[in-house]
Amino acid sequence: MKKIVLTALYLFPILLFSQTDTDFEQYLKQRNALMSADSALYFDAKVKLSKSEEALNQLMRSEQKQLLDHYKNTHFFPPARDFYQSKKHIEGTKIFQVLQQMPKGGILHLHQLAMGDAQWVVEKAMATPEMHVYWKESNDTYVKGQMRAYSSGDAPEGFRPVGELKAEVPSFPTQLYRLITFDEGIDRDSVDIWYEFEAIFQRIYSFVSYRPIFPEYLNRGLDILAQDGIQHVELRMPFRNRMYDLEHPDGGLPVQEFAQTLERALHRQREKDPAFTMKVIHTNLRFKSNAMIWEDIQSAVSMKKRYPDWLKGYDLVAEEDNGEATLFHAKTFLRLDSLEKERKVNLPLYLHDGESDWASIANLYDAILLGTRRIGHGFNLFRFPNLIEQVKRNNICIEVNPLSNQILGYLRDLRIHPAGTYLRRGVDCTISSDDPLIFDYQGLSYDFWSVYMAWELDLAALKQLCRNSLEHAALSEEEKTEALAAWEEKWNQFVEQTIANW
């Protein structure tokens, strides 16, 4: 009996299929209609590729498919594994080499303190005799590897000149490098990744803000971005002069000098690419008091009035799960409208929110109600279906930082990163790298490679992501028009040259 039942069950689908060809054809039409309806909602639905772009798309998709087939056969998918296990492999792929040449438009989420090249930082520190490094175990005041310039005899106990440490500890440069970057041990060895993350900021803060070094550090960081096809940069940083030197160990230098440093760095880049632009979004820390944030907002409004071409917005940063909720600062932000009218200046918000795995963290509600222009990270937006529609209606862009989210432990597998779904639901997103110096990579190509493979994107999606980074930039309408025209020319050249060199 069992044999007869199994045989009958085995034959049933075949018999049914042969009798319902017409029904199955209708089923496929309905299926295609559903898929087409979904496709019409995608963020890049209106992108129409030229013949040349379609040719490049086919070449890239073929390469992408070969890689995906290989990953499926070997059961090793790089965007689902530790980034540091896959970095060298990524660099060796043709897709990565193509993406390195791709004009990416802008990078809208980048912390100035961690924008550059960790190896350059170590080498520069070794070449700066007055630079000292704290070389004892971390305590409540200092962390091991913390750098700062001191005159001879002025350094606190535990800080030693780099020359002494290099002579005494042969592996000192390598150890310092490891102290300011993550590697594949961070996920395995760290109980609290954010603790290690913030410790690195403490290590490099006074190195970066040293007056003789800051201009060179900024130039190095911008060079890396420009070489990676980025023409517009928005830096998250306090818009004030944080620089110090041996004559001014407590800082106190005029903000004009800071602005001039930015201006010289921009001019240097524009000599190489006249379309290059740079802006600053002023930041403070979300765990500070209401009074301190209000004082800072007033200062930022004054700076915006004084430097309107540079200072473009305001943000609160630091770990969201442990800092104050955005609601905690809502009353303070609501006072901004009156201050803007009084001072006759506009200071838009570009808020860090939704960088959390917790369903109870509802900061995104406040970010949207407060009128943020963009959302930094927006990782847990997927938990709030009404907010997704609000984001679309209000044309709010999500600044997605895929590798940052993965490295900091918000998810392991980038295939299930919620931003892949945001794109399919018509939410505008951009791709950024957040803190690449600490994550031990340079530029933006690694992030683009990861989402191209993980979300199985095509050239139309890449093109729209690049356009988004300029359309949602903190630029005037005139500046956007010029930026997009320059980018379009670079994009067309990239398409033709890539096809020719394939």
RAFEN-V699914 format. One line per field, one symbol per residue. phi: phi as a letter, one per 30 degrees, with the letter a starting at -180 (. if undefined). psi: psi as a letter, one per 30 degrees, with the letter a starting at -180 (. if undefined). Layout:
phi: ???
psi: ???
This chain:
phi: .ddddddddddedddddddbedddddedddddddddddedcddcdddcddddddddeddddddedddddddddchbcedcbeeddceddeddddeddddddddcibccbbdedbccbdddedddddcceddcbdbbddbdcbcdjdcadbdeicdddjdbdeddddddceceedddeddcbdbdddddccdbddddedddeddcedddddedceddddddddeddddciccbbccdaddadcdbbddbdciidddeddddddddddeddddcbeddbabbcdbbcddddeddddddddddddddddbddcdcabacbjdddcddddeecdedddddeddddddhbcbdcbddaicacddddcddededddiedbcdiheceddbeddeddddddhdccddbededdddidaccddcdddddeddciddbbcbcibdeddibbibddddeddeddchdbdddddddddedcdcddbdddddeddddddedddddeddddddcd
psi: eeeeeeeeeefeeeeeeffheeeeeeeeeeeeeeeeeeefflfgffkjkleeeeeeeeeeeeeeeeeeeeeeefhjjefglkefffeeeeffleeeeefefkjfcljfjkkefhfbjeeeeeeeefgjefklkjhlkkafelkkfkkkkklkffklkfkkkeeeeeeejegeeeeeeffgllaffeeefkejeeeeefeeeeefefeegkefeeeeeeeeeeeeeefggkfkkjkjlkiljgklaffifgbglkfeeeeeeeeeeeeeeffejffklklkjklakfglleeeeeeeeeeeeeeeeeiffejfaklkalkeffakleeegeeeeffeeeeeeefhkkilkikjlgilfkffjhfeeeeeefgkelkjdgegfffieeeeeeeeeghkkkjkieeeeeeggflejffgkffeeeefggkkllklfdifeefhlkafeeeeeeeeeeghlaeeeeeeeeeefefglilleeeeeeeeeeeeeeeeeeeeeeeeg.
